[in-house]
Structure formats: C-alpha cells, structure tokens
C-alpha cells in the first residue's frame, strides 16, 4: 500500500492565519429577521394559551412520571416486558401513522 503523505508547510506566524478583524463588528442592521435588533417585546409570536400538551407542568407531575418510568423498568428487570415494545414494533407503528417517513 502506498503511503500518501501531505506536504509539510512551514507557516510563518500571522501570515495566512485566521484572526478577528481589526475593526470591531458594529451592531448595525444586518437585514435579517429574527435578529436581536429586530426583536420587539410588544410582538408575541406564541399565544399565551398555546399548550404543546407534553408537560410536565410542575414538580409533582415530573416526580409522578419518574416514578412511573421506574416502575416499568423494575417490572422489565423482573421479566415482565408487557409495558415495552421492540424497536421493530415502534418503527412499524410510526410508519403506519406517518407513511411519509418510509
């Protein structure tokens, strides 16, 4: 097998090296939307009533979800896999629900 080696290049300090520009970036308009300068506190993009429905919404609900997950894990460690699905089953469920994923 042929050993391909890259040529060694002697670099001089400061020549060809990347560095910050000598002039600081100004906070001038970039023309792009959704930048800090275009942000307006009076404009609300998401309605206050919008709820993604995934929670948890408080610590009690979070702890309840953790307890439920730990229960399922303990049952699986004891040999009861009824609360679990295989990767193939999960993938089949996704493909039947969302055929465009195939």
N, CA, C and O atoms as a MOPAC input file, in Angstrom:
PM7 MOZYME 1SCF
protein

 N      0.84600 1    -1.16700 1     0.00000 1
 C      0.00000 1     0.00000 1     0.00000 1
 C      0.89900 1     1.24200 1     0.00000 1
 O      1.87500 1     1.32600 1     0.74600 1
 N      0.54300 1     2.19200 1    -0.85200 1
 C      1.33200 1     3.40900 1    -0.96000 1
 C      0.97300 1     4.36300 1     0.17200 1
 O     -0.20200 1     4.59100 1     0.45800 1
 N      1.98000 1     4.90700 1     0.80000 1
 C      1.77600 1     5.83100 1     1.91200 1
 C      1.68100 1     7.24400 1     1.36300 1
 O      2.68000 1     7.81400 1     0.92400 1
 N      0.47100 1     7.81400 1     1.38700 1
 C      0.27800 1     9.18000 1     0.90600 1
 C      0.50600 1    10.14300 1     2.05600 1
 O     -0.20400 1    10.11000 1     3.06100 1
 N      1.46900 1    10.96900 1     1.90500 1
 C      1.74900 1    11.97400 1     2.93900 1
 C      1.47800 1    13.35700 1     2.36500 1
 O      1.74100 1    13.64200 1     1.19600 1
 N      0.95800 1    14.17600 1     3.21100 1
 C      0.72600 1    15.54800 1     2.80800 1
 C      2.03500 1    16.31900 1     2.93000 1
 O      2.85000 1    16.04900 1     3.81200 1
 N      2.22400 1    17.28000 1     2.03600 1
 C      3.46700 1    18.05100 1     2.13600 1
 C      3.48300 1    18.89000 1     3.41100 1
 O      2.45400 1    19.41900 1     3.83100 1
 N      4.61900 1    19.00200 1     3.99800 1
 C      4.75500 1    19.82900 1     5.19100 1
 C      4.96100 1    21.26800 1     4.77400 1
 O      5.81800 1    21.58000 1     3.94800 1
 N      4.16900 1    22.12500 1     5.35500 1
 C      4.23100 1    23.53700 1     5.01800 1
 C      4.71300 1    24.28100 1     6.24200 1
 O      4.14700 1    24.15100 1     7.32800 1
 N      5.74000 1    25.04500 1     6.06400 1
 C      6.22600 1    25.86600 1     7.16300 1
 C      5.40400 1    27.14400 1     7.18900 1
 O      5.32900 1    27.87900 1     6.20400 1
 N      4.79500 1    27.38900 1     8.33200 1
 C      3.94600 1    28.55500 1     8.45700 1
 C      4.67400 1    29.64100 1     9.22100 1
 O      5.35700 1    29.40000 1    10.21700 1
 N      4.49900 1    30.84200 1     8.71200 1
 C      5.04500 1    31.98100 1     9.41800 1
 C      3.93800 1    32.53300 1    10.30500 1
 O      2.77000 1    32.56300 1     9.91900 1
 N      4.31300 1    32.95800 1    11.46700 1
 C      3.33000 1    33.43200 1    12.42700 1
 C      2.60600 1    34.66100 1    11.89200 1
 O      3.23400 1    35.63400 1    11.47500 1
 N      1.27200 1    34.60100 1    11.91000 1
 C      0.46600 1    35.73500 1    11.49800 1
 C      0.19100 1    35.79100 1    10.01200 1
 O     -0.64300 1    36.59000 1     9.58500 1
 N      0.84000 1    34.99300 1     9.22000 1
 C      0.59600 1    35.01500 1     7.78300 1
 C     -0.28300 1    33.82400 1     7.43400 1
 O      0.05900 1    32.68000 1     7.73100 1
 N     -1.40300 1    34.09800 1     6.81200 1
 C     -2.31100 1    33.03900 1     6.43300 1
 C     -3.10600 1    32.46800 1     7.58800 1
 O     -3.81800 1    31.47800 1     7.42500 1
 N     -2.99200 1    33.07400 1     8.73600 1
 C     -3.71600 1    32.56700 1     9.89100 1
 C     -5.04800 1    33.31500 1    10.00400 1
 O     -5.15400 1    34.48100 1     9.62200 1
 N     -6.02200 1    32.64900 1    10.51500 1
 C     -7.32500 1    33.27400 1    10.72800 1
 C     -7.27200 1    34.09200 1    12.01100 1
 O     -6.67600 1    33.68000 1    13.00600 1
 N     -7.89300 1    35.23300 1    11.96800 1
 C     -7.94500 1    36.05300 1    13.17300 1
 C     -9.15200 1    36.96500 1    13.08100 1
 O     -9.78100 1    37.08000 1    12.03000 1
 N     -9.45800 1    37.59100 1    14.15500 1
 C    -10.56300 1    38.52800 1    14.20200 1
 C    -10.18600 1    39.78400 1    13.42400 1
 O     -9.01700 1    40.16500 1    13.38200 1
 N    -11.17300 1    40.42300 1    12.81100 1
 C    -10.87400 1    41.65900 1    12.09300 1
 C    -10.42400 1    42.74900 1    13.05600 1
 O    -10.78400 1    42.75500 1    14.23300 1
 N     -9.64300 1    43.65200 1    12.53500 1
 C     -9.11300 1    44.70400 1    13.39300 1
 C    -10.19100 1    45.70500 1    13.79400 1
 O    -10.05000 1    46.39000 1    14.80700 1
 N    -11.25700 1    45.79800 1    13.01900 1
 C    -12.35300 1    46.69800 1    13.34800 1
 C    -13.44700 1    45.86600 1    13.99900 1
 O    -13.83200 1    44.81500 1    13.48800 1
 N    -13.94100 1    46.34600 1    15.12700 1
 C    -14.98100 1    45.60000 1    15.82200 1
 C    -16.25700 1    45.57100 1    14.98900 1
 O    -16.54900 1    46.48500 1    14.21900 1
 N    -17.00200 1    44.48700 1    15.17200 1
 C    -18.28500 1    44.40500 1    14.50000 1
 C    -19.22000 1    45.42900 1    15.11500 1
 O    -19.31600 1    45.54100 1    16.33700 1
 N    -19.89400 1    46.15900 1    14.27900 1
 C    -20.85200 1    47.12700 1    14.77300 1
 C    -22.20700 1    46.48100 1    14.94600 1
 O    -22.49500 1    45.47900 1    14.29100 1
 N    -23.02500 1    47.01100 1    15.78700 1
 C    -24.36800 1    46.49900 1    15.99400 1
 C    -25.30200 1    47.15300 1    14.99000 1
 O    -26.37400 1    47.64000 1    15.34900 1
 N    -24.89100 1    47.15900 1    13.73700 1
 C    -25.70700 1    47.77100 1    12.69600 1
 C    -26.67200 1    46.73900 1    12.14700 1
 O    -26.52600 1    45.54500 1    12.40800 1
 N    -27.63600 1    47.18400 1    11.40400 1
 C    -28.65600 1    46.29800 1    10.87500 1
 C    -28.09400 1    45.30400 1     9.88500 1
 O    -27.34100 1    45.67000 1     8.98200 1
 N    -28.45600 1    44.05800 1    10.05200 1
 C    -27.98800 1    43.01800 1     9.15300 1
 C    -28.99800 1    42.75600 1     8.04800 1
 O    -28.66800 1    42.14300 1     7.03200 1
 N    -30.22300 1    43.21700 1     8.24200 1
 C    -31.24200 1    42.97800 1     7.24800 1
 C    -31.97000 1    41.66200 1     7.44300 1
 O    -32.90200 1    41.36000 1     6.69700 1
 N    -31.57000 1    40.87800 1     8.42000 1
 C    -32.21400 1    39.59800 1     8.65900 1
 C    -33.28300 1    39.74000 1     9.72700 1
 O    -33.13400 1    40.48000 1    10.70000 1
 N    -34.36200 1    39.00600 1     9.51200 1
 C    -35.43300 1    38.99100 1    10.51000 1
 C    -35.00800 1    38.11100 1    11.67000 1
 O    -34.08400 1    37.30900 1    11.53700 1
 N    -35.65400 1    38.25000 1    12.77300 1
 C    -35.43100 1    37.45100 1    13.98500 1
 C    -34.04800 1    37.66100 1    14.59000 1
 O    -33.55800 1    36.79000 1    15.30900 1
 N    -33.42900 1    38.75900 1    14.32500 1
 C    -32.17500 1    39.08100 1    14.99900 1
 C    -32.51500 1    39.91200 1    16.21900 1
 O    -33.64700 1    40.36700 1    16.38100 1
 N    -31.52800 1    40.10400 1    17.07200 1
 C    -31.76700 1    40.83400 1    18.30600 1
 C    -32.28800 1    42.23300 1    18.02500 1
 O    -33.15900 1    42.73500 1    18.73500 1
 N    -31.75200 1    42.85400 1    16.99100 1
 C    -32.19300 1    44.21200 1    16.68800 1
 C    -33.62200 1    44.25400 1    16.15600 1
 O    -34.31100 1    45.26400 1    16.30100 1
 N    -34.06700 1    43.16000 1    15.53900 1
 C    -35.42000 1    43.11800 1    15.00500 1
 C    -36.42800 1    42.68200 1    16.05800 1
 O    -37.63500 1    42.73800 1    15.82200 1
 N    -35.94500 1    42.25200 1    17.21200 1
 C    -36.82400 1    41.76300 1    18.26300 1
 C    -37.59200 1    42.91600 1    18.87200 1
 O    -37.02500 1    43.95100 1    19.22200 1
 N    -38.87700 1    42.71700 1    18.99000 1
 C    -39.74000 1    43.73200 1    19.57600 1
 C    -40.50700 1    43.06700 1    20.70100 1
 O    -41.24000 1    42.10800 1    20.45800 1
 N    -40.36200 1    43.53900 1    21.90400 1
 C    -41.00600 1    42.91800 1    23.05800 1
 C    -42.52600 1    43.00100 1    23.00400 1
 O    -43.21200 1    42.22500 1    23.66900 1
 N    -43.05700 1    43.93200 1    22.22000 1
 C    -44.50600 1    44.07000 1    22.13400 1
 C    -45.12800 1    43.00200 1    21.23100 1
 O    -46.32800 1    42.73900 1    21.32000 1
 N    -44.33000 1    42.39400 1    20.37400 1
 C    -44.84200 1    41.39100 1    19.45100 1
 C    -44.68200 1    40.01700 1    20.08700 1
 O    -43.58200 1    39.63400 1    20.48600 1
 N    -45.78200 1    39.28000 1    20.18000 1
 C    -45.75500 1    37.94200 1    20.75900 1
 C    -45.95900 1    36.94900 1    19.63000 1
 O    -46.98500 1    36.97500 1    18.94900 1
 N    -44.97700 1    36.07000 1    19.42900 1
 C    -45.06800 1    35.08600 1    18.35400 1
 C    -45.91600 1    33.89000 1    18.75400 1
 O    -46.56300 1    33.28000 1    17.90200 1
 N    -45.92400 1    33.55000 1    20.02200 1
 C    -46.64900 1    32.38700 1    20.51100 1
 C    -47.74100 1    32.87100 1    21.45500 1
 O    -47.49800 1    33.66800 1    22.36200 1
 N    -48.93300 1    32.37700 1    21.22400 1
 C    -50.05200 1    32.78600 1    22.07100 1
 C    -49.86400 1    32.25400 1    23.48400 1
 O    -49.30300 1    31.17600 1    23.68200 1
 N    -50.33200 1    33.00700 1    24.45200 1
 C    -50.22300 1    32.59500 1    25.84900 1
 C    -51.04000 1    31.34100 1    26.13500 1
 O    -50.73700 1    30.60600 1    27.07400 1
 N    -52.06600 1    31.09300 1    25.33800 1
 C    -52.93300 1    29.93900 1    25.56900 1
 C    -52.40900 1    28.68000 1    24.88700 1
 O    -52.99500 1    27.61200 1    25.06600 1
 N    -51.33600 1    28.76100 1    24.11700 1
 C    -50.81600 1    27.59100 1    23.40000 1
 C    -50.20400 1    26.61400 1    24.37800 1
 O    -49.38100 1    26.98300 1    25.21600 1
 N    -50.61100 1    25.37600 1    24.26300 1
 C    -50.12900 1    24.32600 1    25.14500 1
 C    -49.69000 1    23.15600 1    24.27700 1
 O    -50.52000 1    22.54800 1    23.60200 1
 N    -48.40100 1    22.82900 1    24.28000 1
 C    -47.95200 1    21.71200 1    23.45500 1
 C    -48.44700 1    20.37200 1    23.97500 1
 O    -48.38900 1    19.37700 1    23.25400 1
 N    -48.92700 1    20.32400 1    25.19600 1
 C    -49.51800 1    19.12000 1    25.74200 1
 C    -48.52300 1    18.06700 1    26.17200 1
 O    -48.88800 1    16.90000 1    26.31200 1
 N    -47.27400 1    18.44900 1    26.38500 1
 C    -46.28800 1    17.44100 1    26.76000 1
 C    -45.86700 1    17.53100 1    28.21100 1
 O    -45.37800 1    16.54800 1    28.76700 1
 N    -46.04300 1    18.68400 1    28.84000 1
 C    -45.70500 1    18.82800 1    30.25600 1
 C    -44.30900 1    18.35200 1    30.56500 1
 O    -43.51800 1    18.26700 1    29.62600 1
 N    -43.93500 1    18.04300 1    31.74700 1
 C    -44.69800 1    18.22300 1    32.98200 1
 C    -44.81300 1    19.70100 1    33.34000 1
 O    -43.97900 1    20.52500 1    32.96800 1
 N    -45.86000 1    19.99500 1    34.06200 1
 C    -46.14500 1    21.38100 1    34.37500 1
 C    -45.73000 1    21.77400 1    35.78600 1
 O    -45.67500 1    22.96100 1    36.10800 1
 N    -45.44200 1    20.80100 1    36.62000 1
 C    -44.97700 1    21.11300 1    37.96800 1
 C    -44.12400 1    19.94600 1    38.47000 1
 O    -44.02000 1    18.91500 1    37.80600 1
 N    -43.52600 1    20.11300 1    39.62900 1
 C    -42.61900 1    19.09200 1    40.16800 1
 C    -43.35700 1    17.81100 1    40.54300 1
 O    -42.79800 1    16.72100 1    40.42000 1
 N    -44.61700 1    17.92900 1    41.00400 1
 C    -45.37300 1    16.73100 1    41.36100 1
 C    -45.60100 1    15.85500 1    40.13400 1
 O    -45.45800 1    14.63400 1    40.20200 1
 N    -45.95800 1    16.48600 1    39.00200 1
 C    -46.17100 1    15.72000 1    37.77400 1
 C    -44.85900 1    15.12300 1    37.27800 1
 O    -44.83700 1    13.99300 1    36.78900 1
 N    -43.79300 1    15.85700 1    37.39700 1
 C    -42.47900 1    15.34100 1    36.99200 1
 C    -42.10000 1    14.12800 1    37.83100 1
 O    -41.66700 1    13.11000 1    37.29100 1
 N    -42.26100 1    14.23000 1    39.14000 1
 C    -41.93100 1    13.09900 1    40.01700 1
 C    -42.83600 1    11.90700 1    39.75600 1
 O    -42.38500 1    10.76500 1    39.84000 1
 N    -44.10400 1    12.14600 1    39.44100 1
 C    -45.02100 1    11.04400 1    39.12300 1
 C    -44.57500 1    10.33100 1    37.85400 1
 O    -44.64400 1     9.10400 1    37.78100 1
 N    -44.11900 1    11.08100 1    36.85500 1
 C    -43.62900 1    10.46400 1    35.61500 1
 C    -42.36600 1     9.64700 1    35.87600 1
 O    -42.20000 1     8.55900 1    35.32400 1
 N    -41.49500 1    10.16500 1    36.70300 1
 C    -40.26500 1     9.43500 1    37.03100 1
 C    -40.60700 1     8.14700 1    37.76900 1
 O    -40.04700 1     7.09300 1    37.46500 1
 N    -41.52900 1     8.22000 1    38.74600 1
 C    -41.94100 1     7.02100 1    39.48500 1
 C    -42.54900 1     5.98000 1    38.54900 1
 O    -42.27700 1     4.78700 1    38.68800 1
 N    -43.37200 1     6.42300 1    37.59400 1
 C    -43.99100 1     5.50600 1    36.64500 1
 C    -42.92600 1     4.82500 1    35.77400 1
 O    -42.99100 1     3.61800 1    35.53800 1
 N    -41.95700 1     5.59800 1    35.30400 1
 C    -40.88700 1     5.02700 1    34.49100 1
 C    -40.06500 1     4.02300 1    35.28900 1
 O    -39.70000 1     2.96600 1    34.77500 1
 N    -39.77300 1     4.35400 1    36.54500 1
 C    -39.00600 1     3.42500 1    37.38700 1
 C    -39.78200 1     2.14000 1    37.63600 1
 O    -39.18500 1     1.06700 1    37.72200 1
 N    -41.10100 1     2.23300 1    37.75400 1
 C    -41.93200 1     1.03900 1    37.92200 1
 C    -41.83200 1     0.15100 1    36.68600 1
 O    -41.66400 1    -1.06200 1    36.81100 1
 N    -41.93300 1     0.74000 1    35.49600 1
 C    -41.82600 1    -0.02900 1    34.25700 1
 C    -40.45500 1    -0.68300 1    34.13700 1
 O    -40.35000 1    -1.82400 1    33.68600 1
 N    -39.41100 1     0.02700 1    34.53300 1
 C    -38.05200 1    -0.52100 1    34.46300 1
 C    -37.90300 1    -1.69400 1    35.43200 1
 O    -37.32900 1    -2.72500 1    35.08100 1
 N    -38.41800 1    -1.53600 1    36.64200 1
 C    -38.33600 1    -2.63100 1    37.62700 1
 C    -39.09000 1    -3.86500 1    37.15000 1
 O    -38.61200 1    -4.98600 1    37.32700 1
 N    -40.28300 1    -3.67200 1    36.53600 1
 C    -41.04400 1    -4.79600 1    36.01600 1
 C    -40.26800 1    -5.49400 1    34.90000 1
 O    -40.27700 1    -6.72300 1    34.82000 1
 N    -39.60200 1    -4.73200 1    34.04300 1
 C    -38.83800 1    -5.32700 1    32.95700 1
 C    -37.63800 1    -6.09500 1    33.49700 1
 O    -37.28200 1    -7.14300 1    32.96000 1
 N    -37.01800 1    -5.58800 1    34.54500 1
 C    -35.88700 1    -6.29300 1    35.15200 1
 C    -36.31700 1    -7.61900 1    35.77100 1
 O    -35.51000 1    -8.53900 1    35.90800 1
 N    -37.59800 1    -7.71100 1    36.14600 1
 C    -38.12800 1    -8.94800 1    36.71700 1
 C    -38.70600 1    -9.87000 1    35.64300 1
 O    -39.22400 1   -10.94100 1    35.95900 1
 N    -38.62000 1    -9.46200 1    34.38300 1
 C    -39.04400 1   -10.31100 1    33.27800 1
 C    -40.37900 1    -9.96400 1    32.65600 1
 O    -40.77400 1   -10.61400 1    31.68800 1
 N    -41.09200 1    -8.97700 1    33.16000 1
 C    -42.38300 1    -8.57500 1    32.59600 1
 C    -42.16200 1    -7.42900 1    31.60700 1
 O    -41.99500 1    -6.27700 1    32.00700 1
 N    -42.16300 1    -7.75600 1    30.32100 1
 C    -41.90600 1    -6.75400 1    29.27600 1
 C    -43.19500 1    -6.25700 1    28.64300 1
 O    -43.15300 1    -5.71300 1    27.54000 1
 N    -44.33400 1    -6.42100 1    29.29600 1
 C    -45.62900 1    -6.07100 1    28.70500 1
 C    -45.78700 1    -4.56800 1    28.46300 1
 O    -46.59000 1    -4.16700 1    27.62100 1
 N    -45.04800 1    -3.74100 1    29.17600 1
 C    -45.15700 1    -2.28800 1    29.01500 1
 C    -44.21900 1    -1.74600 1    27.94300 1
 O    -44.18900 1    -0.53900 1    27.70500 1
 N    -43.45200 1    -2.62000 1    27.29400 1
 C    -42.42900 1    -2.20000 1    26.34800 1
 C    -42.73200 1    -2.73800 1    24.96100 1
 O    -43.41500 1    -3.75200 1    24.81600 1
 N    -42.22600 1    -2.06000 1    23.94400 1
 C    -42.31500 1    -2.54200 1    22.56700 1
 C    -40.90300 1    -2.62700 1    22.00200 1
 O    -39.99500 1    -1.92600 1    22.45000 1
 N    -40.73500 1    -3.49400 1    21.01300 1
 C    -39.42400 1    -3.60800 1    20.38700 1
 C    -39.21700 1    -2.43900 1    19.43500 1
 O    -40.14900 1    -1.70300 1    19.11000 1
 N    -37.99700 1    -2.28900 1    19.00600 1
 C    -37.67700 1    -1.21800 1    18.05700 1
 C    -38.42700 1    -1.44000 1    16.75100 1
 O    -38.90000 1    -0.48100 1    16.14100 1
 N    -38.54300 1    -2.69300 1    16.31500 1
 C    -39.25700 1    -3.01000 1    15.07700 1
 C    -40.73800 1    -2.66000 1    15.20100 1
 O    -41.33200 1    -2.12600 1    14.26500 1
 N    -41.34000 1    -2.96400 1    16.37100 1
 C    -42.74200 1    -2.61800 1    16.58700 1
 C    -42.94100 1    -1.10300 1    16.61200 1
 O    -43.90800 1    -0.58700 1    16.05100 1
 N    -42.03100 1    -0.40600 1    17.25600 1
 C    -42.11400 1     1.04800 1    17.32000 1
 C    -41.99000 1     1.66700 1    15.93100 1
 O    -42.72800 1     2.59000 1    15.58600 1
 N    -41.05800 1     1.15500 1    15.14300 1
 C    -40.85900 1     1.65300 1    13.78200 1
 C    -42.09600 1     1.36500 1    12.92700 1
 O    -42.52000 1     2.22200 1    12.15200 1
 N    -42.68200 1     0.16400 1    13.05900 1
 C    -43.88900 1    -0.17900 1    12.30500 1
 C    -45.04700 1     0.74300 1    12.68800 1
 O    -45.81400 1     1.16700 1    11.82300 1
 N    -45.17600 1     1.05400 1    13.97700 1
 C    -46.22600 1     1.97700 1    14.42000 1
 C    -46.03000 1     3.35900 1    13.81100 1
 O    -46.99200 1     3.99000 1    13.37400 1
 N    -44.79400 1     3.82800 1    13.78200 1
 C    -44.52100 1     5.14000 1    13.19700 1
 C    -44.83500 1     5.15700 1    11.70800 1
 O    -45.44200 1     6.10700 1    11.21200 1
 N    -44.41800 1     4.08900 1    10.97500 1
 C    -44.64900 1     4.04100 1     9.53500 1
 C    -46.12700 1     3.93400 1     9.20200 1
 O    -46.56700 1     4.45700 1     8.17800 1
 N    -46.90100 1     3.26300 1    10.05200 1
 C    -48.34300 1     3.17400 1     9.78600 1
 C    -49.02800 1     4.51000 1    10.08600 1
 O    -49.98500 1     4.88800 1     9.40900 1
 N    -48.53700 1     5.21600 1    11.09600 1
 C    -49.14000 1     6.50300 1    11.43400 1
 C    -48.66200 1     7.61900 1    10.50600 1
 O    -49.42900 1     8.51000 1    10.14100 1
 N    -47.37000 1     7.55700 1    10.12500 1
 C    -46.76500 1     8.57600 1     9.26800 1
 C    -46.11400 1     7.90200 1     8.06600 1
 O    -44.90300 1     7.68100 1     8.08000 1
 N    -46.87500 1     7.56900 1     7.03100 1
 C    -46.31700 1     6.83100 1     5.89800 1
 C    -45.22700 1     7.58700 1     5.15100 1
 O    -44.43100 1     6.95900 1     4.45400 1
 N    -45.16200 1     8.88500 1     5.26700 1
 C    -44.14700 1     9.65600 1     4.56600 1
 C    -42.75500 1     9.46100 1     5.16400 1
 O    -41.77000 1     9.93200 1     4.59500 1
 N    -42.66000 1     8.77800 1     6.30000 1
 C    -41.34100 1     8.51700 1     6.90300 1
 C    -40.57200 1     7.40600 1     6.18800 1
 O    -39.35400 1     7.30100 1     6.33800 1
 N    -41.28100 1     6.56700 1     5.40500 1
 C    -40.63800 1     5.43400 1     4.75300 1
 C    -39.58600 1     5.87100 1     3.77700 1
 O    -38.94800 1     5.03200 1     3.14100 1

